[in-house]
Amino acid sequence: MNIIEMVLAFAVRHLLLSIVLFGVAVWLMRLRALGAERRSWLLLGVFALAVAFAVRIVPAGLDDHAAGAGHRTRARRRAAGRRRARG
């Protein structure tokens, strides 16, 4: 999976999660009549949860790719190590 596919997958997951969280917040707002301040706090909490979950679901390989140590680079390093070992 290349970096573009990983970022796209992350964006889709984050968007779906945000839609679900926002839906729950809207459902809670319709369930009970909330004042403006409580609605604001509820939406702030949903935003904070969406950000926290987004950071949690960052694809593991994304950091490696951003640092320039993608799958191909690791494979090249292994191949170079084998060549050196053969002498």
CYANA upper distance limits for C-alpha pairs under 8 A (distance plus 0.5 A):
  1 MET  CA      5 GLU  CA      6.64
  1 MET  CA      6 MET  CA      7.09
  2 ASN  CA      6 MET  CA      6.81
  3 ILE  CA      7 VAL  CA      6.65
  3 ILE  CA     62 LEU  CA      7.33
  3 ILE  CA     65 HIS  CA      7.03
  4 ILE  CA      8 LEU  CA      6.60
  5 GLU  CA      9 ALA  CA      6.56
  6 MET  CA     10 PHE  CA      6.65
  6 MET  CA     59 PRO  CA      7.42
  6 MET  CA     62 LEU  CA      7.33
  7 VAL  CA     11 ALA  CA      6.59
  7 VAL  CA     62 LEU  CA      8.19
  8 LEU  CA     12 VAL  CA      6.69
  9 ALA  CA     13 ARG  CA      6.69
 10 PHE  CA     14 HIS  CA      6.57
 10 PHE  CA     57 ILE  CA      7.99
 10 PHE  CA     58 VAL  CA      7.03
 10 PHE  CA     59 PRO  CA      7.43
 11 ALA  CA     15 LEU  CA      6.53
 12 VAL  CA     16 LEU  CA      6.65
 13 ARG  CA     17 LEU  CA      6.59
 14 HIS  CA     18 SER  CA      6.55
 14 HIS  CA     50 ALA  CA      7.96
 14 HIS  CA     53 PHE  CA      8.45
 14 HIS  CA     54 ALA  CA      6.35
 15 LEU  CA     19 ILE  CA      6.70
 16 LEU  CA     20 VAL  CA      6.79
 17 LEU  CA     21 LEU  CA      6.69
 17 LEU  CA     50 ALA  CA      7.46
 18 SER  CA     22 PHE  CA      6.46
 18 SER  CA     50 ALA  CA      6.24
 19 ILE  CA     23 GLY  CA      6.49
 20 VAL  CA     24 VAL  CA      6.81
 21 LEU  CA     25 ALA  CA      6.80
 21 LEU  CA     46 VAL  CA      6.67
 21 LEU  CA     50 ALA  CA      7.83
 22 PHE  CA     26 VAL  CA      6.66
 22 PHE  CA     43 LEU  CA      8.28
 22 PHE  CA     46 VAL  CA      7.18
 23 GLY  CA     27 TRP  CA      6.57
 24 VAL  CA     28 LEU  CA      6.67
 25 ALA  CA     29 MET  CA      6.67
 25 ALA  CA     42 LEU  CA      7.32
 25 ALA  CA     43 LEU  CA      7.40
 25 ALA  CA     46 VAL  CA      7.63
 26 VAL  CA     30 ARG  CA      6.71
 27 TRP  CA     31 LEU  CA      6.52
 28 LEU  CA     32 ARG  CA      6.83
 29 MET  CA     33 ALA  CA      6.81
 29 MET  CA     34 LEU  CA      6.71
 29 MET  CA     39 ARG  CA      7.53
 34 LEU  CA     38 ARG  CA      6.37
 34 LEU  CA     39 ARG  CA      6.49
 35 GLY  CA     39 ARG  CA      6.68
 36 ALA  CA     40 SER  CA      6.59
 37 GLU  CA     41 TRP  CA      6.78
 38 ARG  CA     42 LEU  CA      6.55
 39 ARG  CA     43 LEU  CA      6.67
 40 SER  CA     44 LEU  CA      6.60
 41 TRP  CA     45 GLY  CA      6.59
 42 LEU  CA     46 VAL  CA      6.77
 43 LEU  CA     47 PHE  CA      6.63
 44 LEU  CA     48 ALA  CA      6.65
 45 GLY  CA     49 LEU  CA      6.61
 46 VAL  CA     50 ALA  CA      6.60
 47 PHE  CA     51 VAL  CA      6.75
 48 ALA  CA     52 ALA  CA      6.59
 49 LEU  CA     53 PHE  CA      6.48
 50 ALA  CA     54 ALA  CA      6.49
 51 VAL  CA     55 VAL  CA      6.75
 52 ALA  CA     56 ARG  CA      6.75
 53 PHE  CA     57 ILE  CA      6.63
 54 ALA  CA     58 VAL  CA      6.84
 58 VAL  CA     62 LEU  CA      7.61
 59 PRO  CA     63 ASP  CA      8.36
 60 ALA  CA     64 ASP  CA      8.13
 61 GLY  CA     65 HIS  CA      6.74
 61 GLY  CA     70 GLY  CA      8.06
 62 LEU  CA     66 ALA  CA      6.60
 63 ASP  CA     67 ALA  CA      6.63
 64 ASP  CA     68 GLY  CA      6.80
 64 ASP  CA     69 ALA  CA      5.55
 64 ASP  CA     70 GLY  CA      6.13
 65 HIS  CA     69 ALA  CA      5.92
 65 HIS  CA     70 GLY  CA      5.06
 65 HIS  CA     71 HIS  CA      8.45
 68 GLY  CA     73 THR  CA      8.16
 69 ALA  CA     73 THR  CA      6.01
 69 ALA  CA     74 ARG  CA      6.92
 70 GLY  CA     74 ARG  CA      6.93
 71 HIS  CA     75 ALA  CA      6.79
 72 ARG  CA     76 ARG  CA      6.67
 73 THR  CA     77 ARG  CA      6.75
 74 ARG  CA     78 ARG  CA      6.75
 75 ALA  CA     79 ALA  CA      6.69
 76 ARG  CA     80 ALA  CA      6.57
 77 ARG  CA     81 GLY  CA      6.61
 78 ARG  CA     82 ARG  CA      6.76
 79 ALA  CA     83 ARG  CA      6.78
 80 ALA  CA     84 ARG  CA      6.75
 81 GLY  CA     85 ALA  CA      6.64
 82 ARG  CA     86 ARG  CA      6.78
 83 ARG  CA     87 GLY  CA      6.99
